[in-house]
Amino acid sequence: MIRPLLAGVACVALLAGCNQEQSPEAVDKVQDAAAGPVGQTSAATMGANMVSAYVPNAAMGDMYEIQAADIALQRSQNAQVKELATMIKTDHTAASNAMKGMLPQAAPNVTPPADLDERRQGLIDNLRSASAENFDRTYIDQQIAAHNEALTLHRGFSNEDSPLAAHARSVAPKIEAHLRQAEQLKAGM
């Protein structure tokens, strides 16, 4: 856990050192790199231990994945990237709907957020602004970080004894499949 936190601090330090001569896309890349360790740390701590943190993090993760997949389906020219985006959109939409359906009984006092948090909105903004030649790599890099975060969140919460923990256990294999496919695509780039 210390290692991802240190990597996040290093990325933030790099971001702070960026000067105006660097391209906006270079700054976006550093921001995206810093977002991964921050998300991992959050998922491993509060999100994995409290319903009040698990639900919003899982919901925002699904929202981010769906929005990012929509962008990839519009912008990517790579059939494999579009195939991954389609699978991600389908699976995260189903996961989101399943979790929302169980909340009234499983966590009646927890309301999923309606909007992305600042970190995930920043990822979406960076994805939208990625150049055509860098789009696929940006999308895949974001997906690897986001799916590592989601696995940490769902695996950590799956040890509980509740319908939401059963949900966490049920979505983990799909998240793993997305991660494996994204890693394979990155290796081929």
DOROTOR-120282 format. One record per residue (C-alpha): residue number from 1; residue in three letters; z, y, x. Coordinates in steps of 0.2 Angstrom, whole numbers. Example, Ala and Ser with C-alpha at 12.3 -4.5 7.8 and 13.67 -1.06 7.14 Angstrom:
<atoms>
1, Ala, 39, -22, 62
2, Ser, 36, -5, 68
</atoms>
This chain:
<atoms>
1, Met, 0, 0, 0
2, Ile, 3, 12, 15
3, Arg, -14, 9, 22
4, Pro, -23, 15, 6
5, Leu, -12, 30, 5
6, Leu, -15, 34, 23
7, Ala, -34, 33, 20
8, Gly, -32, 44, 6
9, Val, -23, 57, 16
10, Ala, -36, 56, 30
11, Cys, -50, 59, 17
12, Val, -41, 74, 10
13, Ala, -39, 81, 27
14, Leu, -57, 79, 30
15, Leu, -61, 87, 14
16, Ala, -49, 102, 18
17, Gly, -59, 104, 35
18, Cys, -76, 105, 26
19, Asn, -84, 121, 30
20, Gln, -97, 131, 20
21, Glu, -111, 124, 31
22, Gln, -110, 107, 24
23, Ser, -120, 102, 9
24, Pro, -112, 100, -8
25, Glu, -117, 82, -8
26, Ala, -107, 79, 8
27, Val, -92, 87, 1
28, Asp, -94, 76, -15
29, Lys, -95, 61, -4
30, Val, -78, 65, 4
31, Gln, -70, 69, -13
32, Asp, -76, 52, -19
33, Ala, -69, 43, -4
34, Ala, -52, 52, -7
35, Ala, -52, 47, -25
36, Gly, -52, 28, -21
37, Pro, -35, 27, -12
38, Val, -27, 40, -24
39, Gly, -32, 29, -39
40, Gln, -27, 13, -30
41, Thr, -10, 20, -26
42, Ser, -8, 26, -44
43, Ala, -13, 9, -51
44, Ala, -2, -1, -40
45, Thr, 14, 9, -44
46, Met, 16, 17, -61
47, Gly, 1, 9, -70
48, Ala, 5, -9, -65
49, Asn, 23, -7, -71
50, Met, 24, 4, -87
51, Val, 15, 3, -103
52, Ser, 15, 22, -104
53, Ala, 5, 22, -88
54, Tyr, -5, 7, -90
55, Val, -14, 12, -106
56, Pro, -20, 29, -101
57, Asn, -26, 22, -84
58, Ala, -35, 7, -92
59, Ala, -42, 19, -105
60, Met, -48, 32, -93
61, Gly, -55, 18, -82
62, Asp, -66, 12, -96
63, Met, -71, 29, -101
64, Tyr, -76, 33, -83
65, Glu, -86, 16, -81
66, Ile, -95, 19, -98
67, Gln, -100, 37, -93
68, Ala, -105, 32, -76
69, Ala, -116, 18, -82
70, Asp, -124, 30, -94
71, Ile, -129, 41, -80
72, Ala, -135, 26, -69
73, Leu, -146, 20, -84
74, Gln, -154, 37, -85
75, Arg, -156, 41, -66
76, Ser, -158, 25, -56
77, Gln, -175, 18, -52
78, Asn, -167, 2, -46
79, Ala, -168, -13, -58
80, Gln, -153, -21, -50
81, Val, -142, -5, -52
82, Lys, -148, -3, -70
83, Glu, -143, -22, -73
84, Leu, -126, -19, -66
85, Ala, -124, -3, -76
86, Thr, -129, -12, -92
87, Met, -116, -26, -89
88, Ile, -102, -13, -85
89, Lys, -106, -3, -100
90, Thr, -106, -18, -111
91, Asp, -90, -25, -104
92, His, -80, -9, -103
93, Thr, -85, -4, -120
94, Ala, -78, -21, -127
95, Ala, -62, -20, -116
96, Ser, -59, -2, -123
97, Asn, -62, -7, -141
98, Ala, -51, -22, -139
99, Met, -36, -12, -131
100, Lys, -38, 1, -144
101, Gly, -37, -12, -158
102, Met, -21, -19, -151
103, Leu, -12, -3, -148
104, Pro, -5, 0, -165
105, Gln, 6, -15, -164
106, Ala, 7, -18, -145
107, Ala, 11, 0, -140
108, Pro, 13, 11, -156
109, Asn, 20, 26, -146
110, Val, 6, 26, -133
111, Thr, -10, 35, -137
112, Pro, -25, 33, -126
113, Pro, -32, 49, -119
114, Ala, -48, 57, -127
115, Asp, -54, 64, -110
116, Leu, -55, 59, -92
117, Asp, -42, 66, -80
118, Glu, -48, 78, -66
119, Arg, -50, 65, -53
120, Arg, -62, 54, -64
121, Gln, -71, 69, -71
122, Gly, -74, 74, -53
123, Leu, -82, 57, -49
124, Ile, -93, 60, -65
125, Asp, -98, 77, -59
126, Asn, -102, 71, -41
127, Leu, -113, 57, -49
128, Arg, -122, 69, -59
129, Ser, -126, 80, -44
130, Ala, -131, 67, -32
131, Ser, -148, 68, -26
132, Ala, -161, 56, -32
133, Glu, -162, 48, -14
134, Asn, -143, 46, -13
135, Phe, -140, 42, -32
136, Asp, -139, 23, -31
137, Arg, -128, 23, -15
138, Thr, -116, 36, -23
139, Tyr, -115, 25, -39
140, Ile, -112, 9, -30
141, Asp, -99, 17, -19
142, Gln, -90, 24, -34
143, Gln, -91, 7, -43
144, Ile, -83, -2, -29
145, Ala, -69, 10, -28
146, Ala, -66, 11, -47
147, His, -67, -8, -49
148, Asn, -54, -11, -34
149, Glu, -43, 1, -43
150, Ala, -45, -7, -60
151, Leu, -41, -24, -52
152, Thr, -25, -18, -45
153, Leu, -21, -10, -62
154, His, -24, -25, -72
155, Arg, -18, -38, -60
156, Gly, -2, -29, -58
157, Phe, 1, -27, -77
158, Ser, -4, -45, -81
159, Asn, 13, -52, -76
160, Glu, 21, -44, -91
161, Asp, 24, -54, -107
162, Ser, 14, -44, -120
163, Pro, -2, -43, -129
164, Leu, -7, -29, -117
165, Ala, -4, -41, -102
166, Ala, -14, -54, -110
167, His, -28, -41, -112
168, Ala, -26, -36, -93
169, Arg, -28, -55, -89
170, Ser, -43, -56, -100
171, Val, -53, -42, -92
172, Ala, -49, -45, -74
173, Pro, -63, -59, -72
174, Lys, -76, -47, -78
175, Ile, -70, -33, -67
176, Glu, -71, -45, -52
177, Ala, -89, -50, -57
178, His, -94, -31, -58
179, Leu, -85, -28, -41
180, Arg, -94, -43, -33
181, Gln, -111, -38, -39
182, Ala, -108, -20, -33
183, Glu, -103, -26, -16
184, Gln, -119, -37, -15
185, Leu, -130, -22, -20
186, Lys, -122, -11, -7
187, Ala, -125, -25, 6
188, Gly, -143, -25, 2
189, Met, -145, -6, 3
</atoms>
